[in-house]
Amino acid sequence: MLEIVVRTETGERHVRVSAEELAGLVERIGGDGDRFLVIQRVPDLPDVFAQVWHAAGGDYSVEHRDGSADRHFETTAEQPGAVIAALTGWARREAGWDNGLVWSPLGLPPAREVPPLDLGDKEREELETRVREALAGGYCSRAQLAELAEDYLVTEDRRPVSREQAQALADRLWLERVAEQRSWQGETDPERLTRAFTSLRHNGITARENFTCCRSCGQAEIGGEAGPGARGFVYFHSQCTESAAAGHGLTLLYGGFDGSSETTTAIGDEVVAALEAAGLSTRWDRDPGRSITVTPLDWRRRLVG
């Protein structure tokens, strides 16, 4: 798998695609409403991306950027094969990946300098703490972190953090977290959790991570996530994520779509079995009215973006 995220004009988000899947996405674009791809690394890095635009009957316009504005380049290609080769090489970080096309600087002006935050020590600490909490949860993108930073201290008559300042703060703390996670070795507990949820989905249970903001919303919306033949569900919401990131274990909500206590207990048994097969410990007394707790849990979720 390629360590990239591919976003489409149609709103799709493809994480860690294969080279064949990337090629299929490039070959697909061209129709109305489906004309471009934006490709980011995993984890996402500020101002590092590649993108391609294609309208049916025309050439492919390709760009890539590696940091500052003077590292932003563009080219065109008549056929998708050259584009696929370049983007696959970029995704793999292969030496000389860009040699097959002729690139030119895009000529963008340098980014404007962002003024420092005009905040007192207490407000600055409070803001950075909140952004770091979201980072520790591991599900926010850089854009979502910036939105959080911009809005967190807003009051009716005061907006102390501009969009540019918020993005700069989010990027700084994001890169700190990226550097921190480079020391993590092997499979983490959140990755074990994802592996268990993937297994459950393959066995007819709708499994969602960081789903909705709270239990009320989750219970109201989980039915809409069910695929054909789904027997039941398991999920945790964002408040559960924050609790897990703070070291308190992870609470899982589960149930059967038929509403019976028998089905709910059976779903709970399957959830516990999948988690234990993935190497995680659980606490549950098989009471269908009680949640499942994953504990102990070392919550180190690698950033994607």
C-alpha angles and dihedrals in degrees: 000000000000116000094234143104117224119201122192134203087248090063097255119145117202116190123200097350124185122250088254092053091049090051090051092052092050092048091048100057121093106080126102110287093011106070108118147044128202115200124198131179125250107270096031114239124203113264094358115118147110127222140181133201125195133170117191111271095019138089125274115257111208131186136178132184130195106187122300126044093261088061094061114107138179139197141161134230132191097211132042094232094074090046092050092049092050096045093045090051090048090051091050092044090233118177110254094012090145097051095096094067134048109243130198130191111260090221099227118169118250115272115264116254111258113231115237119261114271096217136128119246093259095051092044091051092047092050095047091046091054093048091048090051089055090047091052090055087060101210101094122099122220089257092053091048091052091050090051092049092049095049103035099088097033117130132177093275104022137063104174099173120062123212091253093049091048092051092048091051093046092049093049094051091041091056090048089056092046089054091048095052092053087079093056111108128206129340115345126215093254088053089052088051092052089049090053092048091050090053091049092051090053088055099053101270119123104229122185131177123213088358116179127331101278146000095269092055092042094053090047095049107032093085089062089059094057118115126210111300096010110158099191147334147244127190146146126217131221094269088057089051092053091049092050092048088051090057101258100117126252126283116213124200117206143163149146122273091228090062096232123137090226093058091043091054091047091051089049090053091052092048092051092047092050092048093049091047087056091053100260128129123227139193116212134133095206091252105144089213094060129076125240116246122206105211145195092030131171101204107206106144115182115233120248109171 
